[in-house]
Structures are given as structure tokens and as C-alpha cells.
Amino acid sequence: MRAVVQRVSQASVSVEGRVVGRIDGPGLMVLVGVTHDDDEAKARRLAAKLWGLRILKDEKSCSDVNAPLLVVSQFTLYGDARKGRRPTWTAAAPGPVAEPLVDAVVQELRTLGAKVETGVFGADMAVSLVNDGPITLVVDI
């Protein structure tokens, strides 16, 4: 699994002009990609990593300050643009494999005590955020 994690002061995701997920205050915007060999164990490890990642102000984690997370599925994180001008998506898991694993990350975060907002899997989403810092990390599990 791969995640692009941004420390934000606010973030939201909209589908067809309607906000479906929003966080305010310090928190994390997380784009999650799934590849073919990912499983629920990796989803749990990613959730634990996100919950404990010390990138908020004063090296705090979401778990330290009960900061919210906005989690959005993003198959393009496994795009390959090394050849030509058109990326390939063959490393990205298909929807029936990826959706339950993104859901597993969200569920595990909630089990850990996190407030989590989400996008809509497979939808054409508009993501807005204010990157705080800016801090952006790529996390591979």
C-alpha cells in the first residue's frame, strides 16, 4: 500500500459539487493507493502508521491530539510514467480488490480512535486542501 500524506489546516472532498468529506483544524489528508499484493494486514499497518505519524505541530501525531484524517482512494499513486507520455496503471489493484482494503484502512483508523472522513471510491472527486508547512510524505507499507 502507498499513501501520500499531507499535514493540513483544512481539507475537503466533493463529488458532483457536494462535499462528502471535510476536516477542519490540524489533521492529515491521506491519498491511499493499493497494489496487487496488498492485504488486510498491510491495511492495518498503514492505519497504525498514519495514526502515530509525528508530523503535526510540535512533533505530535493524530493519536496525540485527536486530529482528524481525510482518507481518499487514489489508484494513480501506482501509475508508471517512465516510458512515453501516457502513464500505465497496471500496478494499481482493480476496484474489487482495492475498495475493501481502503475501507479496511479507514475502519482500522476508527478502531484506533480516529475521526475519519472519506471520499467516494471510484467517483470523480474534487479535493481541496490547505497544506500546512508544507509537509508532504510518501508512505509505503
C-alpha positions in Angstrom: 0.0 0.0 0.0 1.1 3.5 -0.7 -0.1 6.7 0.9 0.6 10.4 0.2 0.2 12.1 3.5 -0.1 15.9 3.8 -0.4 17.9 7.0 -3.3 20.2 6.5 -5.1 23.0 8.3 -8.3 22.0 6.4 -9.3 19.7 3.6 -12.4 18.5 1.8 -13.5 16.3 -1.0 -16.6 16.9 -3.2 -18.5 14.7 -5.6 -20.7 16.4 -8.2 -20.4 19.7 -6.3 -21.5 18.2 -2.9 -19.0 17.9 0.0 -18.8 14.3 1.0 -15.9 14.6 3.5 -14.3 17.5 5.3 -11.8 18.1 8.2 -11.0 21.4 9.9 -8.2 22.2 12.2 -4.8 20.5 12.1 -5.0 17.0 10.6 -3.9 14.8 7.8 -5.1 14.5 4.2 -4.3 10.9 3.0 -4.4 9.6 -0.5 -4.3 5.8 -0.5 -3.3 3.5 -3.3 -3.5 -0.2 -3.4 -1.4 -2.7 -5.5 -2.0 -6.3 -6.3 -0.2 -8.0 -3.3 -1.7 -5.8 -0.6 -3.9 -7.4 2.1 -5.7 -6.6 5.3 -2.5 -6.9 7.4 -0.9 -4.1 5.3 -4.1 -2.0 5.7 -3.8 -2.4 9.5 -0.1 -1.5 9.4 -0.8 1.6 7.2 -3.6 2.8 9.6 -1.3 2.4 12.6 1.5 4.3 10.8 -0.9 7.1 9.9 -2.4 7.4 13.4 1.0 7.5 15.0 3.0 9.6 12.4 4.5 12.5 14.3 4.2 15.3 11.7 1.8 17.6 13.3 2.9 20.7 15.2 5.5 20.1 17.9 6.1 16.6 16.5 2.7 15.4 17.7 0.7 12.6 16.0 -3.0 12.4 15.2 -3.3 10.0 18.2 -1.6 12.5 20.5 -4.0 15.4 19.8 -7.0 13.5 18.4 -6.5 15.2 15.0 -8.9 14.2 12.1 -7.9 12.4 8.9 -9.4 12.7 5.4 -8.8 9.5 3.5 -9.3 9.3 -0.3 -8.7 6.4 -2.5 -6.2 7.2 -5.3 -5.3 4.4 -7.8 -3.0 6.8 -9.7 -0.4 6.5 -6.9 0.6 3.3 -8.7 0.8 5.0 -12.1 4.0 4.4 -14.1 5.2 7.3 -16.3 8.7 6.1 -17.0 8.0 5.4 -20.7 6.3 7.6 -23.1 3.8 10.3 -22.2 0.9 8.2 -21.1 1.1 6.6 -17.7 0.2 3.0 -17.2 -1.9 1.8 -14.3 -1.1 -1.9 -14.3 0.5 -1.8 -10.8 -2.8 -0.5 -9.3 -5.1 -3.1 -7.9 -8.6 -3.3 -9.6 -11.5 -1.8 -7.8 -12.9 -5.0 -6.3 -9.5 -5.7 -4.7 -8.7 -2.1 -3.7 -12.0 -0.8 -2.3 -12.2 -3.3 0.6 -8.6 -2.5 1.5 -9.1 1.2 1.5 -12.2 0.6 3.7 -10.0 -1.6 6.0 -7.6 1.3 6.5 -10.5 3.6 7.4 -12.1 1.1 9.7 -8.8 0.4 11.5 -8.2 4.1 12.0 -11.6 4.4 13.5 -11.0 1.3 15.7 -7.8 3.1 16.9 -10.0 6.1 17.9 -9.5 8.4 14.9 -12.1 10.7 13.4 -12.0 9.9 9.7 -13.8 11.4 6.8 -13.6 9.9 3.3 -14.3 10.4 -0.3 -16.4 8.1 -2.5 -14.5 5.1 -4.0 -14.3 5.3 -7.8 -16.0 8.7 -8.1 -14.7 11.7 -9.9 -13.7 13.7 -6.8 -12.6 17.3 -6.3 -10.1 17.5 -3.4 -9.3 20.9 -1.8 -6.8 21.4 1.0 -4.5 23.9 2.7 -1.2 22.1 3.1 0.3 23.3 6.4 4.1 23.6 6.4 4.0 22.4 3.7 4.6 18.8 4.8 4.0 16.0 2.3 5.3 12.4 2.7 5.0 9.2 0.7 4.5 6.2 3.0 4.9 2.7 1.5 3.9 -0.4 3.5 
